[in-house]
Amino acid sequence: MSRFTDALNEQVANEFGASQQYVAIAVYYDAETLPQLAGFFYRQAIEERNHAMMLVKYLLDAGEDAVIPGVEAPKTSFGDPAAPVALALAQERRVTEQIEGLVRIAREDGDMLGEQFLQWFLKEQLEEISSMSALLRTVERASESNILLVEDYLARTGGEGDAAEVDAPAAAGGAL
């Protein structure tokens, strides 16, 4: 396998791990009877899973081995309502660094198709960091007075993010 293929397979694991972490965050908020926050993170979990499947599809289309890894157990307990969102923002920043690293590897290896494929992911990460930063600021402000204000905020803004983009890479198994 090439260096880029190995790195993409590592990213598959990272994306599945991010998905699992978002499920754990959603379950935390569900247990706290905060359905808007729970729903937001359940949707994020599906999105991250789909990112992993987009990477798998690319590997398959490129005739490379796709490795489906096990993932580390996610963090499941949090000290306050803002902690899960802070963890999510840190995770999105880490994923951004990982995607940037993949782009560097593709560029260094002269893999123009790989580099072009990753451009959508770079754009997506900017949106994810912006969205999660705004949510964290909202949760931190609301935590000082009433966390239910975040529920209202998410209900008013939709909290669902953008609809599927036309230029998004295809996912293995289709958009399930």
Contacts in CASP RR format, 6 or more apart in sequence:
PFRMAT RR
TARGET T0000
AUTHOR 0000-0000-0000
METHOD contacts of the structure
MODEL  1
MSRFTDALNEQVANEFGASQQYVAIAVYYDAETLPQLAGFFYRQAIEERN
HAMMLVKYLLDAGEDAVIPGVEAPKTSFGDPAAPVALALAQERRVTEQIE
GLVRIAREDGDMLGEQFLQWFLKEQLEEISSMSALLRTVERASESNILLV
EDYLARTGGEGDAAEVDAPAAAGGAL
1 9 0 8 1.000
1 64 0 8 1.000
1 65 0 8 1.000
2 64 0 8 1.000
2 109 0 8 1.000
2 111 0 8 1.000
3 105 0 8 1.000
3 109 0 8 1.000
4 102 0 8 1.000
4 105 0 8 1.000
4 106 0 8 1.000
4 109 0 8 1.000
4 111 0 8 1.000
4 114 0 8 1.000
5 59 0 8 1.000
5 62 0 8 1.000
5 64 0 8 1.000
5 65 0 8 1.000
7 101 0 8 1.000
7 102 0 8 1.000
7 105 0 8 1.000
8 55 0 8 1.000
8 58 0 8 1.000
8 59 0 8 1.000
8 64 0 8 1.000
8 102 0 8 1.000
9 59 0 8 1.000
9 65 0 8 1.000
9 66 0 8 1.000
9 67 0 8 1.000
9 69 0 8 1.000
11 52 0 8 1.000
11 55 0 8 1.000
11 98 0 8 1.000
11 99 0 8 1.000
11 102 0 8 1.000
12 52 0 8 1.000
12 55 0 8 1.000
12 56 0 8 1.000
12 59 0 8 1.000
12 66 0 8 1.000
12 67 0 8 1.000
12 68 0 8 1.000
12 69 0 8 1.000
13 69 0 8 1.000
13 70 0 8 1.000
13 71 0 8 1.000
14 95 0 8 1.000
14 98 0 8 1.000
15 48 0 8 1.000
15 49 0 8 1.000
15 51 0 8 1.000
15 52 0 8 1.000
15 55 0 8 1.000
15 95 0 8 1.000
16 48 0 8 1.000
16 49 0 8 1.000
16 52 0 8 1.000
16 68 0 8 1.000
16 69 0 8 1.000
16 70 0 8 1.000
16 71 0 8 1.000
17 48 0 8 1.000
17 71 0 8 1.000
17 72 0 8 1.000
17 74 0 8 1.000
18 48 0 8 1.000
18 51 0 8 1.000
18 91 0 8 1.000
18 95 0 8 1.000
19 45 0 8 1.000
19 46 0 8 1.000
19 48 0 8 1.000
19 49 0 8 1.000
19 52 0 8 1.000
20 45 0 8 1.000
20 71 0 8 1.000
20 73 0 8 1.000
20 74 0 8 1.000
21 74 0 8 1.000
21 75 0 8 1.000
21 87 0 8 1.000
21 88 0 8 1.000
21 91 0 8 1.000
22 41 0 8 1.000
22 42 0 8 1.000
22 44 0 8 1.000
22 45 0 8 1.000
22 48 0 8 1.000
22 88 0 8 1.000
23 41 0 8 1.000
23 42 0 8 1.000
23 45 0 8 1.000
23 74 0 8 1.000
24 74 0 8 1.000
24 75 0 8 1.000
24 76 0 8 1.000
25 41 0 8 1.000
25 44 0 8 1.000
25 84 0 8 1.000
25 85 0 8 1.000
25 87 0 8 1.000
25 88 0 8 1.000
26 37 0 8 1.000
26 38 0 8 1.000
26 39 0 8 1.000
26 40 0 8 1.000
26 41 0 8 1.000
26 42 0 8 1.000
26 44 0 8 1.000
26 45 0 8 1.000
27 38 0 8 1.000
27 76 0 8 1.000
28 76 0 8 1.000
28 77 0 8 1.000
28 78 0 8 1.000
28 84 0 8 1.000
29 35 0 8 1.000
29 37 0 8 1.000
29 38 0 8 1.000
29 39 0 8 1.000
29 41 0 8 1.000
29 81 0 8 1.000
29 84 0 8 1.000
30 38 0 8 1.000
30 39 0 8 1.000
32 81 0 8 1.000
34 81 0 8 1.000
34 147 0 8 1.000
34 148 0 8 1.000
34 150 0 8 1.000
34 151 0 8 1.000
35 151 0 8 1.000
36 150 0 8 1.000
36 151 0 8 1.000
36 154 0 8 1.000
36 155 0 8 1.000
36 159 0 8 1.000
37 81 0 8 1.000
37 139 0 8 1.000
37 150 0 8 1.000
37 151 0 8 1.000
37 154 0 8 1.000
40 135 0 8 1.000
40 154 0 8 1.000
40 159 0 8 1.000
40 160 0 8 1.000
41 84 0 8 1.000
41 88 0 8 1.000
43 159 0 8 1.000
43 160 0 8 1.000
43 161 0 8 1.000
44 88 0 8 1.000
50 171 0 8 1.000
50 175 0 8 1.000
50 176 0 8 1.000
51 121 0 8 1.000
51 124 0 8 1.000
53 171 0 8 1.000
53 172 0 8 1.000
53 173 0 8 1.000
53 174 0 8 1.000
53 176 0 8 1.000
54 168 0 8 1.000
54 169 0 8 1.000
54 170 0 8 1.000
54 171 0 8 1.000
54 172 0 8 1.000
55 66 0 8 1.000
56 66 0 8 1.000
56 68 0 8 1.000
56 171 0 8 1.000
56 172 0 8 1.000
57 169 0 8 1.000
57 170 0 8 1.000
57 171 0 8 1.000
57 172 0 8 1.000
57 173 0 8 1.000
58 114 0 8 1.000
58 117 0 8 1.000
58 169 0 8 1.000
59 65 0 8 1.000
59 66 0 8 1.000
60 66 0 8 1.000
60 172 0 8 1.000
62 113 0 8 1.000
62 114 0 8 1.000
66 172 0 8 1.000
75 87 0 8 1.000
78 84 0 8 1.000
78 87 0 8 1.000
80 143 0 8 1.000
81 139 0 8 1.000
81 142 0 8 1.000
81 143 0 8 1.000
81 147 0 8 1.000
81 150 0 8 1.000
82 136 0 8 1.000
82 139 0 8 1.000
82 140 0 8 1.000
82 143 0 8 1.000
85 132 0 8 1.000
85 135 0 8 1.000
85 136 0 8 1.000
85 139 0 8 1.000
86 136 0 8 1.000
88 132 0 8 1.000
88 135 0 8 1.000
88 136 0 8 1.000
89 129 0 8 1.000
89 132 0 8 1.000
89 133 0 8 1.000
89 136 0 8 1.000
92 125 0 8 1.000
92 128 0 8 1.000
92 129 0 8 1.000
92 132 0 8 1.000
93 129 0 8 1.000
95 125 0 8 1.000
95 128 0 8 1.000
96 122 0 8 1.000
96 125 0 8 1.000
96 126 0 8 1.000
96 128 0 8 1.000
96 129 0 8 1.000
99 118 0 8 1.000
99 121 0 8 1.000
99 122 0 8 1.000
99 125 0 8 1.000
100 122 0 8 1.000
102 118 0 8 1.000
102 121 0 8 1.000
103 115 0 8 1.000
103 118 0 8 1.000
103 122 0 8 1.000
105 111 0 8 1.000
106 112 0 8 1.000
106 114 0 8 1.000
106 115 0 8 1.000
106 118 0 8 1.000
107 115 0 8 1.000
117 169 0 8 1.000
120 165 0 8 1.000
120 167 0 8 1.000
120 168 0 8 1.000
120 169 0 8 1.000
124 168 0 8 1.000
127 162 0 8 1.000
131 161 0 8 1.000
135 150 0 8 1.000
138 149 0 8 1.000
138 150 0 8 1.000
138 153 0 8 1.000
139 147 0 8 1.000
139 150 0 8 1.000
141 149 0 8 1.000
142 148 0 8 1.000
142 149 0 8 1.000
142 150 0 8 1.000
142 153 0 8 1.000
164 175 0 8 1.000
END
